Structure formats: structure tokens, C-alpha cells
Amino acid sequence: MSHPRKGPSGSQGGRGVGVTTNRVIRVSDELWEAAKRKAAENGEKISDVVRRALREYAGLADAPPFNPRKSPDGKVE
């Protein structure tokens, strides 16, 4: 069963992505660990990398992220 999660700031989903649901995928340990290392080197979380890859695969790469965080002047951060 999938459950929405609250991000560290109290918002659901973290990093301005809105409400998200946990998903289960099968990935080799070698690929997962290599991706986690590269994400950490780039200051990212693996979930950010997976979401970006899925958006690109689905042809949504140019679309703005769901529920982006906005600064007080209305600009997307």
C-alpha cells in the first residue's frame, strides 16, 4: 500500500513537488548505489533524480514542477 509522506519542512512531498506517494521499483544494488553516490555528489536526493528522469521520459521535462516553491515576490525558487 502507498502512503503520502510529509517532507522535512512539513509540506508533503518535499522540494516543492506537492503530495507524493511511495512507489516500489526493482533496481540492482549496483545501479542504486552508483546513482545514490552521484546524486550525493551533486547535492541531490535520489528521489529528485528519479522524478527528473521520469519527467524527461514522459515528455514533461519542459513543464514546470508540480507546486513549485515561490519566493515572496512570486518568483519560483
C-alpha positions in Angstrom: 0.0 0.0 0.0 1.2 3.5 -0.8 1.1 6.4 1.7 1.7 10.1 1.1 4.7 11.4 3.1 5.5 14.7 4.7 8.7 16.4 3.7 11.2 17.9 6.2 9.6 21.3 6.1 6.2 19.9 7.0 4.9 20.1 3.4 4.0 16.8 1.8 6.4 15.6 -0.8 9.5 17.7 -0.1 11.4 20.0 -2.6 8.2 21.7 -3.8 6.7 18.7 -5.5 3.4 18.6 -3.7 1.8 15.4 -2.4 3.6 12.3 -3.5 3.1 8.6 -3.0 5.7 6.0 -2.2 6.3 3.7 -5.2 8.2 0.4 -5.3 10.6 -0.4 -8.2 13.1 -3.1 -8.8 16.7 -1.8 -9.3 20.0 -3.7 -9.0 22.1 -2.8 -5.9 25.0 -1.7 -8.2 22.8 0.8 -10.1 21.1 2.1 -7.0 24.3 2.7 -5.1 26.0 4.3 -8.1 23.0 6.6 -8.6 22.9 7.5 -4.9 26.6 8.4 -4.9 26.3 10.6 -7.9 23.2 12.3 -6.5 25.0 13.0 -3.3 28.0 14.4 -5.2 25.5 16.8 -6.9 23.8 17.7 -3.7 20.6 15.9 -4.7 18.4 13.2 -3.3 17.9 10.0 -5.3 14.1 10.7 -5.3 14.8 14.1 -7.1 16.9 12.2 -9.7 14.2 9.6 -10.2 11.4 12.2 -10.6 13.5 14.2 -13.1 14.2 11.1 -15.1 10.5 10.1 -15.1 9.5 13.6 -16.2 12.0 13.5 -19.1 10.9 10.0 -20.1 7.2 11.1 -20.0 8.0 14.2 -22.1 7.2 16.6 -19.2 10.8 17.8 -18.9 9.9 21.4 -20.0 6.8 21.6 -17.8 7.2 23.4 -14.5 7.4 21.1 -11.5 4.2 20.4 -9.6 3.5 23.0 -6.9 6.9 24.8 -7.1 8.1 26.9 -4.1 7.7 30.6 -4.7 9.6 33.4 -3.0 7.6 36.4 -1.5 8.0 38.3 -4.8 6.3 35.5 -6.7 9.4 34.1 -8.4 9.8 30.3 -8.5 12.8 29.2 -6.4 
